Amino acid sequence: MTPTRRALFRGGAAAGLMGASTALASDLVPPGFDQIAKGPFQPTWESLDAGYQTPDWFRDAKFGLWAHWGAQCVPEAGDWYARGMYQPGQHAYDHHLKTYGHPADTGFMDIYPRWKAENWNPDDLLDLYAKAGAKYFVAMANHHDNFDAFHSRFHDWNSVRLGPGKDIIGLWAKAARKQGLRFGVSNHSAHAWHWFQTAYGYDPEGARKGERYDAFKRFAADGRGKWWEGLDPQQLYGGSVMPLPDGIQTNAAASAWHEANDRVWTEKAPLNNPAFTRQWYLRCKDLIDSYQPDLVYFDNFDLPLEQAGLDIAAHYYNASLQRHGKVEAVINIKPHDTHRPGIVADVERGMRGEISPEPWQTDTCIGDWHYNRRIFEEKRYLPAAEVIHRLCDIVSKNGNLLLSIPVRGDGTIDSEERRIVEEIGAWMGRFSDAIHGTRPWTIFGEGPTAVASGMFSEGKQKPFTPQDIRFTTKGAVLYAITLGRPEGGQVAIASLAQNGRHAKRPVRRVSLVGDKAPLPFRQDRTGLRVTLPDAALHPFGVALRIDGVL
């Protein structure tokens, strides 16, 4: 064990910051559990960057679906509910006050018993997702609300003990693997220590001005005779390490304070809460060892919590190497324009403008990350056509798309979501050969529509047109995909001009993907023109197989 690891996992008085149950957890660690798996990967960026190569399964998969599901879906009020319900002026605060009561009386911890997952059928959902063309499935293991959706050995606030009474991750994994899908988990909990500090605040205005919220006054001893007897709320909320100071007089001032303090998105380990870092490591290692995921998504711009994240990455890669004889593991983080060969970079709610030399991923959602009933009622989900167009653009640039389908608290998706997934599946059922197992061509495509590039850029993206073409390759085959229904049944591809810069050889044959019948075409110095019958068209666009060019 290195000096860094001894420092990271040494116990002591600091463990008391998160309450007695955290200190006790350190006594329950099996001998040797805190050490990383043996192997060539060391817990340094130098080692990870030098030794890692993205596995072929991920490069071939191209499309994954994600269940970003937890107790924050129960109110059906959208993202970051567990934080926003403690911030007067936020929609979540108003919803909570009206639906459940004042947060000084009814905190977010009181929502967990309401998360029943009573209609959840993971086999049905995974069957639907496999038919939609997904090749991997990711389930949320925990969010910033610090609750584990698995049979956690090191965190009492988990879905086996509370709420559903089920090992959510274990059942998702079983259903995904039954469908032949690769299985991943997302871990968002490294930010709980600051994100959840709003639960220690108070109303600056109104009838209950100055009265602290539930996290500030609930401790293990207070649970005697209550539903949470034996649990320590401080272990859930993270401890009062950055509470809203006394004396703030307006909601606007409180909001500004939160934005400047506990909203700051840092990946550093909290110096005033080392017990949190230690427990995060134990919980994450338990998650990896118990469920052996093929992919771990960290909602972080760097590996979480400094040395703890490096330790987890080295352990995960070494354990995968021991299990498979090669590294089959994928770690996603969201680096800001940082070259990190040791992981697979993720672009949240955004795309890239050019072909990336390394595999990468976009993650996005058809609605809010946590279920929002208003989006369903107002029919504001991302349409299936736009999902397909983004998928084609991303794949043409050496990327994958991980798409979240919001799940309701009862474990079901709504009728609009099901329709969208089925429409995605209908297109993929015809044209997925141009997606799965492909690699980029020398150029990603052509067309009039510029791509909004970078993190959180998708809101700036203009709709694609049938004149926007995206290319992929597989062996000696070139695929060309139109991002819309070809007008008049005609596809014109300027990049395939005879004796042009990109088409080194003449086109020999053109057919519709999934159909062996040849299509009429003409190739000259202005490009390739293909005529398609009306029966071959699809409103989202079509994929052509082009032989002879490569």
C-alpha positions, 0 to 999 in steps of 0.5 A: 500500500502506497503512502497516498493510500495509507493517508486516504484510508486512515481512520481517526477523528475525521470520521466523526464528520458524517456521524457514528454510522460512518465511523462504524463502517470503517470497522466493517471493511474486510481485511484487504478490501481497500487495496486495488487489484494487482496488475499493470495499472497503477493509480496515476494518470501516467499509468492509465494513459499509457496502458489503456485502449478502448475495447472493441465491444464499445467501439462496435456498440455505438448506441446505448440506453440509460435509466437515470432512475432513482427517488428523485423521479418520484415527485415527477418534477424534473432534475435536481429535485433533492437539491432544489426542494431546499431552495425557496424560489425554485420550482422543486421547493414550491412543488415540495411545499405543496405536495409533501410539506415544508422541508424543515418537517419533510425532507428529501430523506422522507421521499425514499419510502415513497419510491416503491418501483411497484410496476417495474419490469426490467425484462420488459424494458430491456427487451424494448431497448434491445429491439431499439438497437441498443448494444449496451445499457447503463443504470444509475447506481447513485446520484448526488442525493447519495443513495445507493440503488444496490445492495451496498455493504458500506452505505445503509441508505440503499434500495434493498433496505429502503424504498423498493426493497430490491437490488435495483442494479443487480436486477438491471444487470441480470435483465441486460445480460439476458438480452446480450447487452453490455451492462454499465453503471453510472456513479454521481455520488462524489458530489453529494458532499457539497451538492446536498448542503442546501438541506442544511439551509433555511427559508430567508423569508416568510412565516418560517424564516430562519428555521433550519431544514431537516438535515440540520436537526436529524441525527441517528439518535432521533430515529428511535421509533421512527421509520428510519430507526437505525439509520443516520441522516448525516450519512445520507446528507453528508454532514454540515460541512458548508451550511448556509450562514445565519442572517441571510435575509432574502431568497435571492441572497441565499441563492447567490450564496449557494451558487458561489459556494456549494454549487461550485463543481469541484472534483477535489476531495473535501479537506474537511470531510475525509470520511466522505472520500473514504466511504465513496471509495468503499462504495464504488469498489463494492459496486464494481466488484459485486456487479462487474460492470462493463462500463462505469460512467462518472458524472465528473470532469476528472476522475472523482475525488483525486486519489480515490478516483485514480485508485478506483480506475486502476482497480477496475482496469486490473480486475477486468484484465484478470477476469477477461485476459484483456481490459474490457472495461470502459470509464466515462468522464467529461474532461474539458478539452483535455486529452485523456487516453486513459478513459473514454471522454464523454460530452454531456448534451453536446456533440463534436464538430470533427472526427475524433482520433479516439472513441468518445461518447455523447450522453443526453436525454429525451427529456429531463434527467429525472422524470418530469410529468410536464414534459410528457403532458406538453409532448416536449420529448426529443423526437425519435428523428432527432435522436437518429440524426444525432446518432448518425452524426456522432457515429460518423465522428468515432463516437457513441450515443448514450441516451437516457429514457426517464423512468417514473418512480413506479418503474415504468416509462410513459406512452410517449417515451415508449412510442419514441423508443419504438420509432428509434427501433423501427429505423434501426431495424432497417438501417443499423448495419450502417451504425453497429460495428462501423468506423469513420471514413476520411470525412464525417459527411457533408451538408449545409447544417453546422454542428454545435460542438462542445459540452451542453451545446445541443440546445444550439443545434439547428435541425438537420436536413436531407442534404446533410449526409453522414458517412461510416465504413465497415471493411470495404463498404462505405455507408452514406446516411441522409439525415432526413427523407430524400426529396423526390427520392433523389440522393446527391453526394458531392463528396463522391465525385468521380476522380474527386478528393475522397472517392479514390475508386469509382462506385461499383454498386449502390443498394439500400442497407438491408436490401440486396437489390441494386439502385440506379445511380450516376457518378460524375465529376459533380458527385454521386446521384442515387434514385430511390423508389418511394417504398424505400424511403423513411421519414428519418432518412435512409442508409445507402451501401456503396461498394467499390469506393474503398 
